[in-house]
Amino acid sequence: MVVVNVLYDVGARDEDPKRTGFAHLFEHLMFGGSVNIEDFETPLQLAGGENNAYTTNDFTNYYIQLPAENIETAFWLESDRMLSLAFSEKSLEVQRKVVMEEFKEHYINKPYGDVWFKMREMVYKKHPYRWMTIGSELSHIEEARLEDVKNFFFKYYRPVNAILVVAGKVTVQQARQLAEKWFGDIAAGEKYERDLPAEPAQKEARKMEVTADVPLDALYKCYPMASRTEKGYYTADLITEVLGGGASSRLFQSLVKEKKLFSQIECYHTGSVDPGLVVVEGKLIKGVSLEDADAAVVEQLELLKAAPITEEELTKIKNKTESAIVFEDMSVMNRANSLAIYELLGDVNMMNTELGKYQAVTAEEILEASRRLFDVKNSNTLYYRSEKKS
Amino acid sequence: MLNRTIAPPIKDAVEFELVLPPYQKHTLKNGIEVYMVDLGNVDAMMINWIFDAGNSYEKKHGVAAAVSSLLKNGTSKRSAFQINEHFEYYGAYLNRSSQHETAEITLHCLNKYVAELLPVVAELVTDSVFPQEELDIYKKNSQQRLQVSLKKSDFVAGRLIEAYLYGEEHPYGKYSRMEDYQQLQREDLVDFYNAFYQKGACRIIVSGKLPADLVSLLDRWFGELPLRVPGGQPPSFPIKPAGGPRKYNVVNDPNGVQGSIRIARNFPNRHHPDFQRVQVLNNVFGGYFGSRLMANIREEKGYTYGIYSYLMNNIQESGLMISTEAGKEVCAAAIQEVYNEMESLRDEPIDDEELQMARNFAIGTVLGDLDGPFHVAGRWKNIILNGLGSDYFEKSIEIVKTITPEELQALAKTYLNPEDFYELVVV
């Protein structure tokens, strides 16, 4: 098998605040036929291929997996849609509806589905991470016009903004020859120079309360962290492991098992290219107050700021990280995807150096980073209250 | 000048030789069978301990799931925390899952740590104690989780449709209620654990780039335990599909903006000669992105983000299920289109290109799987647990490659009749 992966350097962060959700809607339109190929899916399925795509706040990624013998079909399809789309009015009309159903399925028709719309607005005042990839409201998707689609394509979907990764049973020579043949004559286009407003440093704790028809009270806390390429990223990633990575993590052991304040609790980070967030979220045991639960979380964060983690805990989170990387890299598709992202970040060799960066982190660094990260002035807290009093 | 309107030549699916890499079988001292899929180039592995300990064996609702979940929450030597810490210290993932017939313990680990991990897995199989406090936490937290799930229309729809198909007393149709958690007693768990884990019927499937001493390690830690070799037929229960009209509308959330649609019928198990053939029919109908349901209801009408049909993964009896979430105002139209697609499969043979597409897609998916040791092990697991012959895989590929449009139309006439289906919308 082979994987052909094309990543475009455009995501929801590049959108106009009045037309959010567009990068993701556009991803759907990439399957609506291109200038020379009416139907994307049929030839790929005939070739025994599978494909999909996803959009994040940072970038948009498309991937095809197919039998190595049929690799050229993937080059043909991907290059034609990079050359130009068909820009079909019908496709836009249908995909608008499909995306609106996606929006409803994931964010409206679900308890707690609106949390991240509110949370992002509280945390990001300037940076475009303040809206979700799906868009900030349904009307933005409803109002998308074909003219917007064309402008978006010719601004962002040019070879100069794209990264091609070929992986699996293929030689470098074969990949190069096919890339030349199919992509070589597409005009490079003008590099999109990103100039996004940086998020100003937070100066005071923020709080918000919501009441909704949900069965349980829930607590959400966010703290701004480093960008993807800074050293602080690796430290923050390990800190989330200490706090919330699995059933032996501190928050689970102390707040679910010992104090029985939460029925579930997680700690993770958003992992974004620009400065992201460390998140703690949990659902409360009935009868526990949000104020008490919040105080208990803060107490755990304070412990992390008071003393370095033990050597054993440090070894554990590093072993877990090594293992996670090994298992993730077992799939050719994941490896292709990671290579594209590392190249986007500016250094494809990160594929080989990531583990080393985690292994270099010391307990002292985790202590210092925790003190900066969990400064109360950096906290953003959302109390999500159940309106049913039972 | 490159002519981009012409597709590059492709190698057709029927030309691919597909071989499911074989397993090696070893027998431990106590007779327990170990199936080993030695593949791949990464020093990591997956081990599955598969017990006959699914909910088919429980006398009280929810016991099998509770035992599976609490298996690692305390032995006479270690607390839940110490057990979790042990596996996580070595970067290993220890998962438990419980199905209808079987319950599994699954370990993913780097090869270099397996010797540290096996003794503790053996401890869980021989010496779990189910502390009362752990059970109390489990009961409370599971009930809270259930409360949240019950607010979701897709969750509610999934439970109801299986109850219609098999009856609420059947292991496939029964579902957890608040009171089931309430009634769980420690003794129920301990008794179930004694019978179905400690002295249970077990087989082991190992996959990955396997170290040479793995068999002797498994023999050392599991070869002397009082486990049994699974034998005979899996348990079978009377199936009592719901009587009366087969259309249901349930209002779960008056403010919901989408309906969860489930349309399903009972269907024979994998031993039935039509099973593999209907899998091909199902691919055309709703089994992948290029299927008719997807093309019509998503890509043409925009009623949904996704719609799929599939044969349910059951041992005793399967079901053919169509599943989608659609805007409240278009649910009726979406359901009508599902029936229209059934009708067109009954009325007209599938044309060659569409059939070729479905064949090639199916072959491509299998090819993708055959690269990875865990996927190969998963295919063998399916064959072993369903008691199928070792030629099941080849037969299935042969059917994908040779089935004709006429055969598929005949199958559609037999199996795709709306009157045989339950229809459910949960808003």
Chai-1 contact restraints between the chains, C-beta under 6 A:
chainA,res_idxA,chainB,res_idxB,connection_type,confidence,min_distance_angstrom,max_distance_angstrom,comment,restraint_id
A,M1,B,G368,contact,1.0,0.0,6.0,A-B,restraint_1
A,M1,B,D371,contact,1.0,0.0,6.0,A-B,restraint_2
A,N36,B,R4,contact,1.0,0.0,6.0,A-B,restraint_3
A,N36,B,T5,contact,1.0,0.0,6.0,A-B,restraint_4
A,E41,B,G290,contact,1.0,0.0,6.0,A-B,restraint_5
A,P43,B,A7,contact,1.0,0.0,6.0,A-B,restraint_6
A,Q45,B,G290,contact,1.0,0.0,6.0,A-B,restraint_7
A,Q45,B,M357,contact,1.0,0.0,6.0,A-B,restraint_8
A,Q45,B,F361,contact,1.0,0.0,6.0,A-B,restraint_9
A,L46,B,M357,contact,1.0,0.0,6.0,A-B,restraint_10
A,L46,B,N360,contact,1.0,0.0,6.0,A-B,restraint_11
A,A47,B,I10,contact,1.0,0.0,6.0,A-B,restraint_12
A,G48,B,A13,contact,1.0,0.0,6.0,A-B,restraint_13
A,G48,B,N360,contact,1.0,0.0,6.0,A-B,restraint_14
A,G48,B,I363,contact,1.0,0.0,6.0,A-B,restraint_15
A,G48,B,G364,contact,1.0,0.0,6.0,A-B,restraint_16
A,G49,B,G364,contact,1.0,0.0,6.0,A-B,restraint_17
A,Q65,B,G368,contact,1.0,0.0,6.0,A-B,restraint_18
A,P67,B,L367,contact,1.0,0.0,6.0,A-B,restraint_19
A,E69,B,K11,contact,1.0,0.0,6.0,A-B,restraint_20
A,N70,B,I10,contact,1.0,0.0,6.0,A-B,restraint_21
A,N70,B,K11,contact,1.0,0.0,6.0,A-B,restraint_22
A,E72,B,P8,contact,1.0,0.0,6.0,A-B,restraint_23
A,T73,B,P8,contact,1.0,0.0,6.0,A-B,restraint_24
A,T73,B,I10,contact,1.0,0.0,6.0,A-B,restraint_25
A,W76,B,P8,contact,1.0,0.0,6.0,A-B,restraint_26
A,D80,B,R4,contact,1.0,0.0,6.0,A-B,restraint_27
A,V94,B,G302,contact,1.0,0.0,6.0,A-B,restraint_28
A,K97,B,G302,contact,1.0,0.0,6.0,A-B,restraint_29
A,V98,B,R298,contact,1.0,0.0,6.0,A-B,restraint_30
A,V98,B,G302,contact,1.0,0.0,6.0,A-B,restraint_31
A,V98,B,Y305,contact,1.0,0.0,6.0,A-B,restraint_32
A,E101,B,T304,contact,1.0,0.0,6.0,A-B,restraint_33
A,E101,B,Y305,contact,1.0,0.0,6.0,A-B,restraint_34
A,E101,B,G327,contact,1.0,0.0,6.0,A-B,restraint_35
A,E102,B,Y305,contact,1.0,0.0,6.0,A-B,restraint_36
A,K104,B,V257,contact,1.0,0.0,6.0,A-B,restraint_37
A,K104,B,Q258,contact,1.0,0.0,6.0,A-B,restraint_38
A,E105,B,Y305,contact,1.0,0.0,6.0,A-B,restraint_39
A,E105,B,E325,contact,1.0,0.0,6.0,A-B,restraint_40
A,I108,B,V257,contact,1.0,0.0,6.0,A-B,restraint_41
A,N109,B,G256,contact,1.0,0.0,6.0,A-B,restraint_42
A,N109,B,V257,contact,1.0,0.0,6.0,A-B,restraint_43
A,N109,B,Q258,contact,1.0,0.0,6.0,A-B,restraint_44
A,P111,B,V148,contact,1.0,0.0,6.0,A-B,restraint_45
A,P111,B,K151,contact,1.0,0.0,6.0,A-B,restraint_46
A,P215,B,Q147,contact,1.0,0.0,6.0,A-B,restraint_47
A,P215,B,V148,contact,1.0,0.0,6.0,A-B,restraint_48
A,L216,B,Q144,contact,1.0,0.0,6.0,A-B,restraint_49
A,G246,B,E88,contact,1.0,0.0,6.0,A-B,restraint_50
A,A247,B,N84,contact,1.0,0.0,6.0,A-B,restraint_51
A,S248,B,N84,contact,1.0,0.0,6.0,A-B,restraint_52
A,S248,B,E85,contact,1.0,0.0,6.0,A-B,restraint_53
A,S248,B,E88,contact,1.0,0.0,6.0,A-B,restraint_54
A,Q253,B,F81,contact,1.0,0.0,6.0,A-B,restraint_55
A,S263,B,N141,contact,1.0,0.0,6.0,A-B,restraint_56
A,S263,B,Q144,contact,1.0,0.0,6.0,A-B,restraint_57
A,K316,B,E88,contact,1.0,0.0,6.0,A-B,restraint_58
A,K316,B,Y89,contact,1.0,0.0,6.0,A-B,restraint_59
A,N319,B,G91,contact,1.0,0.0,6.0,A-B,restraint_60
A,K320,B,G91,contact,1.0,0.0,6.0,A-B,restraint_61
A,E322,B,G91,contact,1.0,0.0,6.0,A-B,restraint_62
A,S323,B,G91,contact,1.0,0.0,6.0,A-B,restraint_63
A,S323,B,L110,contact,1.0,0.0,6.0,A-B,restraint_64
A,V326,B,A44,contact,1.0,0.0,6.0,A-B,restraint_65
A,M330,B,V42,contact,1.0,0.0,6.0,A-B,restraint_66
